[in-house]
């Protein structure tokens, strides 16, 4: 497992939460279409009614829609260099969405406060179009979708119910029923989408992790190396393998050998610093990226500590087991970006150490 600082590591739920939040900002086209339709139909309603409240609702809705579109565009352009804290983007999106929903609801309610059947039809059509898009694109945030649904539908339902004729009261009852049905759709879509995102992240994590030791595999190692190079840390690459591991398997069996590898991995983890990464890349082969290395002597001290920790006796399945270690390492500056070359140099140093009977070998990185 890669051991990183809190600023570089997210809990398993954090990427899921971020992706669910970012899904809100992938709705530029639906929001633009809804804003255009609202502005067009809303202007028709406000002009025909000559109602100041309708004009205020129209103006408020247009402002919220335009600012929200600007927020979506800014989020897409500034995702790598955000202007605000991550949660602030979602909060602003929620406030603007609620403002638009309330404006739409008030505009529709004003249509039902007047004897204008055509405008009432326009308001009802606008409401249904908005709610269908709301369920489809905002259910990833169920509380927000529910709030917007209520803010848009309830004012219109109340205005329709206040009319004396049974047709309007039946329409009001129908709006409430549709709203309740939409709540169930929101809940279903939220759970389904969330499970898909969780499953995708879980599968991606499994592709980067060795199942036995729970350390990163080669893919996870390469991603960690890329991250370290992006941070421009000076590093050391340590390659190690266990001496005479095969006789342990032959004598005690593969379950004991697997348990030994897991125990070795735990001891490797115990030596790592916050920005370091250890990976299992073969049967008994491990590679460690040591970050923030100021000198070769610091890398040498790390290697000696690691070897000493691994070579301490193990008690596995009632067996006392001792194992040898051969290790080679190479140091590199933060401007180096060729992991394969660094691993090859460290592996060559490992081979020299093994030829000498085990221990620690050092490699020199040629200046290019």
C-alpha positions as CSV (number, residue, x, y, z in Angstrom):
1,X,0.0,0.0,0.0
2,X,1.3,3.4,-0.9
3,X,1.8,5.5,2.2
4,X,1.1,9.1,1.5
5,X,0.3,12.2,3.5
6,X,-3.3,13.4,4.0
7,X,-2.8,16.0,1.3
8,X,-1.9,13.3,-1.3
9,X,-4.1,10.4,-0.1
10,X,-7.9,10.3,-0.2
11,X,-10.0,7.8,1.7
12,X,-11.8,5.3,-0.5
13,X,-15.1,7.3,-0.2
14,X,-13.5,10.6,-1.2
15,X,-13.0,9.9,-4.9
16,X,-16.6,8.7,-5.1
17,X,-17.9,11.8,-3.4
18,X,-15.8,14.0,-5.7
19,X,-17.0,12.2,-8.8
20,X,-20.6,12.5,-7.7
21,X,-20.1,16.2,-7.1
22,X,-18.3,16.7,-10.4
23,X,-21.2,15.0,-12.2
24,X,-23.3,18.0,-11.5
25,X,-21.0,20.1,-13.5
26,X,-21.2,17.9,-16.6
27,X,-24.7,19.3,-17.4
28,X,-23.8,22.5,-19.4
29,X,-26.0,21.6,-22.4
30,X,-29.2,20.6,-20.4
31,X,-28.8,23.7,-18.3
32,X,-28.3,26.0,-21.3
33,X,-31.4,24.5,-23.1
34,X,-33.5,24.9,-19.9
35,X,-32.3,28.5,-19.4
36,X,-33.2,29.4,-23.0
37,X,-36.7,27.8,-22.8
38,X,-37.3,29.4,-19.4
39,X,-36.3,32.8,-20.7
40,X,-38.5,32.5,-23.9
41,X,-41.6,31.1,-22.2
42,X,-41.2,33.2,-19.1
43,X,-41.0,36.3,-21.2
44,X,-44.2,35.4,-22.9
45,X,-45.9,34.8,-19.5
46,X,-44.6,38.0,-17.9
47,X,-45.5,40.2,-21.0
48,X,-49.0,38.8,-21.3
49,X,-49.7,39.0,-17.6
50,X,-48.1,42.4,-17.1
51,X,-47.5,41.2,-13.5
52,X,-44.6,42.7,-11.5
53,X,-44.1,39.5,-9.6
54,X,-43.8,37.5,-12.8
55,X,-41.2,39.9,-14.1
56,X,-39.2,39.6,-10.8
57,X,-39.4,35.8,-11.0
58,X,-38.3,35.8,-14.6
59,X,-35.4,38.1,-13.9
60,X,-34.3,36.0,-10.9
61,X,-34.5,32.8,-12.8
62,X,-32.5,34.1,-15.7
63,X,-29.8,35.5,-13.4
64,X,-29.5,32.2,-11.6
65,X,-29.4,30.3,-14.8
66,X,-26.7,32.5,-16.4
67,X,-24.5,32.5,-13.3
68,X,-24.9,28.7,-13.0
69,X,-23.8,28.2,-16.6
70,X,-20.8,30.5,-15.9
71,X,-20.0,28.4,-12.8
72,X,-20.1,25.2,-14.9
73,X,-17.8,26.6,-17.5
74,X,-15.4,27.9,-14.8
75,X,-15.3,24.5,-13.1
76,X,-14.4,22.8,-16.3
77,X,-11.6,25.2,-17.0
78,X,-10.2,25.4,-13.5
79,X,-10.6,21.8,-12.3
80,X,-6.8,21.4,-12.0
81,X,-6.4,24.9,-10.5
82,X,-9.6,25.5,-8.6
83,X,-10.7,29.0,-7.6
84,X,-12.5,27.7,-4.5
85,X,-12.5,24.9,-2.0
86,X,-14.0,21.7,-3.6
87,X,-17.1,21.9,-1.4
88,X,-17.7,25.6,-2.3
89,X,-18.3,24.7,-6.0
90,X,-21.1,22.3,-4.9
91,X,-22.6,24.8,-2.5
92,X,-22.7,27.6,-5.1
93,X,-24.3,25.2,-7.6
94,X,-26.9,24.2,-5.1
95,X,-27.8,27.8,-4.2
96,X,-28.2,28.8,-7.9
97,X,-30.2,25.7,-8.7
98,X,-32.6,26.4,-5.8
99,X,-32.9,30.0,-6.8
100,X,-33.8,29.0,-10.4
101,X,-36.3,26.4,-9.2
102,X,-38.1,28.9,-6.9
103,X,-38.2,31.5,-9.7
104,X,-39.8,28.9,-12.1
105,X,-42.3,27.9,-9.4
106,X,-43.3,31.6,-8.7
107,X,-43.6,32.4,-12.4
108,X,-45.9,29.4,-12.9
109,X,-47.9,30.3,-9.8
110,X,-48.5,33.8,-11.2
111,X,-49.9,32.2,-14.4
112,X,-52.4,30.2,-12.4
113,X,-53.4,33.4,-10.5
114,X,-54.9,34.8,-13.7
115,X,-57.5,33.5,-16.1
116,X,-55.1,32.7,-18.8
117,X,-55.4,29.1,-19.8
118,X,-52.7,29.2,-22.5
119,X,-50.2,30.7,-20.1
120,X,-51.2,28.0,-17.5
121,X,-50.5,25.4,-20.2
122,X,-47.1,26.9,-20.9
123,X,-46.3,27.0,-17.2
124,X,-47.3,23.4,-16.7
125,X,-45.2,22.3,-19.7
126,X,-42.2,24.3,-18.5
127,X,-42.6,22.7,-15.1
128,X,-42.7,19.1,-16.4
129,X,-39.8,19.7,-18.7
130,X,-37.7,21.1,-15.9
131,X,-38.6,18.3,-13.5
132,X,-37.7,15.6,-16.0
133,X,-34.3,17.1,-16.5
134,X,-33.9,17.6,-12.8
135,X,-34.5,13.9,-12.1
136,X,-32.2,12.9,-14.9
137,X,-29.3,15.2,-14.1
138,X,-29.4,16.2,-10.5
139,X,-30.5,12.9,-8.8
140,X,-26.8,12.4,-8.0
141,X,-27.5,14.9,-5.2
142,X,-30.9,13.7,-4.0
143,X,-31.3,16.4,-1.3
144,X,-30.7,19.1,-3.9
145,X,-33.0,17.4,-6.5
146,X,-35.7,17.0,-3.8
147,X,-35.5,20.7,-2.7
148,X,-35.6,22.0,-6.3
149,X,-38.5,19.7,-7.1
150,X,-40.5,21.1,-4.2
151,X,-39.5,24.7,-4.8
152,X,-40.7,24.5,-8.4
153,X,-43.8,22.3,-8.2
154,X,-45.3,23.2,-4.8
155,X,-46.0,26.9,-5.6
156,X,-47.7,26.0,-8.9
157,X,-49.7,23.2,-7.2
158,X,-50.9,25.6,-4.5
159,X,-51.9,28.3,-7.0
160,X,-53.8,25.7,-9.0
161,X,-55.5,24.3,-5.9
162,X,-56.7,27.8,-5.0
163,X,-58.8,28.0,-8.1
164,X,-62.5,27.2,-7.5
165,X,-63.0,24.8,-10.3
166,X,-62.4,21.1,-10.0
167,X,-60.2,20.9,-13.1
168,X,-57.5,23.1,-11.5
169,X,-57.8,21.2,-8.2
170,X,-57.4,17.9,-10.1
171,X,-54.3,19.4,-11.8
172,X,-52.9,20.4,-8.4
173,X,-53.4,16.9,-7.0
174,X,-51.8,15.4,-10.2
175,X,-48.8,17.7,-9.7
176,X,-48.3,16.5,-6.2
177,X,-48.6,12.9,-7.2
178,X,-46.1,13.3,-10.0
179,X,-43.7,15.0,-7.5
180,X,-44.0,12.1,-5.1
181,X,-43.3,9.7,-8.0
182,X,-40.3,11.8,-9.0
183,X,-38.9,11.5,-5.5
184,X,-38.9,7.7,-5.9
185,X,-37.1,8.1,-9.2
186,X,-34.5,10.4,-7.7
187,X,-33.8,7.9,-4.9
188,X,-33.5,5.0,-7.4
189,X,-31.2,6.9,-9.8
190,X,-29.0,8.1,-6.9
191,X,-28.5,4.6,-5.5
192,X,-27.8,3.1,-8.9
193,X,-25.4,5.8,-10.0
194,X,-23.6,5.8,-6.6
195,X,-23.2,2.0,-6.8
196,X,-21.8,2.2,-10.4
197,X,-19.2,4.8,-9.3
198,X,-18.2,2.8,-6.2
199,X,-17.8,-0.4,-8.3
200,X,-15.7,1.4,-10.9
201,X,-13.4,2.9,-8.3
202,X,-13.1,-0.5,-6.5
203,X,-12.2,-2.2,-9.8
204,X,-9.7,0.5,-10.6
205,X,-8.1,0.1,-7.1
206,X,-7.9,-3.7,-7.5
207,X,-6.1,-3.3,-10.8
208,X,-3.3,-1.4,-9.0
209,X,-2.9,-3.6,-5.9
210,X,-1.2,-6.9,-5.3
211,X,-4.0,-9.1,-3.8
212,X,-1.7,-11.0,-1.4
213,X,0.3,-8.2,0.3
214,X,-2.1,-5.3,-0.5
215,X,0.9,-3.4,-1.7
216,X,0.7,-1.6,-5.1
217,X,1.7,-3.7,-8.1
218,X,3.7,-2.4,-11.1
219,X,0.9,-0.2,-12.3
220,X,0.4,1.3,-8.9
221,X,4.2,1.8,-8.6
222,X,4.3,3.7,-11.9
223,X,1.5,6.0,-10.9
224,X,3.2,6.7,-7.6
225,X,6.4,7.4,-9.4
226,X,4.7,9.8,-11.7
227,X,3.2,11.6,-8.7
228,X,6.5,11.9,-7.0
229,X,8.1,13.4,-10.2
230,X,5.2,15.9,-10.5
231,X,6.1,17.0,-7.0
232,X,9.8,17.2,-8.0
233,X,11.0,15.2,-5.0
234,X,14.6,13.8,-5.0
235,X,14.1,10.0,-4.7
236,X,15.9,6.7,-4.2
237,X,14.7,3.5,-5.9
238,X,15.3,0.4,-3.8
239,X,15.0,-3.1,-5.4
240,X,15.0,-6.0,-3.1
241,X,14.3,-9.7,-3.1
242,X,14.4,-12.4,-0.5
243,X,17.3,-14.8,-0.4
244,X,16.5,-18.5,-0.3
245,X,12.8,-17.9,-0.4
246,X,12.1,-21.0,-2.5
247,X,13.4,-23.4,0.2
248,X,10.9,-21.9,2.6
249,X,8.1,-22.7,0.2
250,X,9.5,-26.2,-0.4
251,X,9.9,-27.0,3.3
252,X,6.8,-25.4,4.8
253,X,4.4,-25.2,1.9
254,X,3.0,-22.3,-0.1
255,X,0.5,-21.1,2.5
256,X,3.4,-20.5,4.9
257,X,5.3,-18.9,2.1
258,X,2.4,-16.6,1.3
259,X,2.1,-15.7,5.0
260,X,5.8,-14.9,5.1
261,X,5.4,-12.5,2.1
262,X,2.5,-10.8,3.9
263,X,4.6,-10.4,7.0
264,X,7.6,-9.0,5.0
265,X,5.2,-6.5,3.4
266,X,4.1,-5.4,6.9
267,X,7.6,-4.8,7.9
268,X,8.4,-2.9,4.7
269,X,5.4,-0.6,5.5
270,X,6.7,0.0,9.0
271,X,9.8,1.6,7.5
272,X,8.1,3.9,5.0
273,X,7.7,7.6,5.5
274,X,4.6,9.5,4.5
275,X,5.6,10.1,0.8
276,X,7.2,6.7,0.3
277,X,5.7,3.9,-1.8
278,X,6.4,0.2,-1.7
279,X,5.3,-2.3,-4.3
280,X,5.4,-6.0,-4.8
281,X,6.4,-6.6,-8.5
282,X,7.2,-10.4,-8.5
283,X,7.1,-13.5,-6.3
284,X,9.5,-12.2,-3.6
285,X,10.6,-9.0,-5.4
286,X,9.8,-5.5,-4.0
287,X,10.5,-2.0,-5.2
288,X,10.4,1.0,-2.8
289,X,10.3,4.6,-3.9
290,X,12.0,6.7,-1.1
291,X,11.0,10.4,-1.4
292,X,12.7,13.5,-0.1
293,X,16.2,12.0,-0.3
294,X,18.9,14.6,0.4
295,X,22.0,12.4,0.0
296,X,23.1,8.9,-0.9
297,X,23.9,8.3,2.7
298,X,20.3,8.9,3.7
299,X,19.2,6.3,1.1
300,X,21.9,4.0,2.5
301,X,20.6,4.4,6.0
302,X,17.0,3.7,4.8
303,X,18.2,0.5,3.0
304,X,20.1,-0.7,6.1
305,X,17.1,-0.1,8.3
306,X,14.9,-1.9,5.8
307,X,17.2,-4.9,5.5
308,X,17.6,-5.2,9.3
309,X,13.9,-5.0,9.8
310,X,13.1,-7.7,7.2
311,X,15.8,-10.1,8.4
312,X,14.5,-10.3,12.0
313,X,13.1,-13.8,12.7
314,X,9.5,-14.6,11.9
315,X,7.0,-16.9,13.6
316,X,4.7,-18.2,10.9
317,X,2.2,-21.0,11.5
318,X,4.3,-22.1,14.6
319,X,7.4,-22.1,12.5
320,X,10.5,-20.0,13.3
321,X,11.7,-18.7,10.0
322,X,14.7,-16.5,9.1
323,X,15.2,-15.1,5.7
324,X,18.0,-13.2,3.9
325,X,17.6,-10.0,1.8
326,X,19.5,-8.6,-1.1
327,X,18.9,-5.0,-2.0
328,X,20.2,-2.5,-4.6
329,X,19.3,1.2,-4.8
330,X,19.9,4.2,-6.9
331,X,19.3,7.9,-6.1
332,X,17.9,10.4,-8.6
333,X,17.0,14.1,-8.8
334,X,13.4,15.4,-9.1
335,X,14.0,16.0,-12.8
336,X,14.5,12.3,-13.6
337,X,11.4,10.7,-15.2
338,X,12.5,7.3,-16.5
339,X,11.3,4.7,-14.0
340,X,12.5,1.8,-16.1
341,X,16.0,3.1,-16.2
342,X,16.2,3.8,-12.5
343,X,14.8,0.3,-11.7
344,X,17.3,-1.3,-14.1
345,X,20.2,0.5,-12.3
346,X,18.9,-0.5,-8.9
347,X,18.3,-4.1,-10.1
348,X,21.8,-4.2,-11.4
349,X,23.1,-3.1,-8.0
350,X,20.8,-5.8,-6.4
351,X,22.4,-8.4,-8.7
352,X,25.9,-7.4,-7.6
353,X,24.9,-7.6,-4.0
354,X,23.5,-11.0,-4.5
355,X,26.6,-12.2,-6.3
356,X,28.6,-11.0,-3.3
357,X,26.5,-13.2,-0.9
358,X,23.6,-10.8,-0.2
359,X,23.4,-7.4,1.4
360,X,23.2,-3.9,-0.1
361,X,24.4,-2.7,-3.4
362,X,24.5,0.9,-4.7
363,X,24.2,2.1,-8.3
364,X,25.4,5.4,-9.8
365,X,23.0,7.3,-12.1
366,X,25.0,8.7,-15.0
367,X,24.6,12.4,-15.6
368,X,22.9,13.0,-18.9
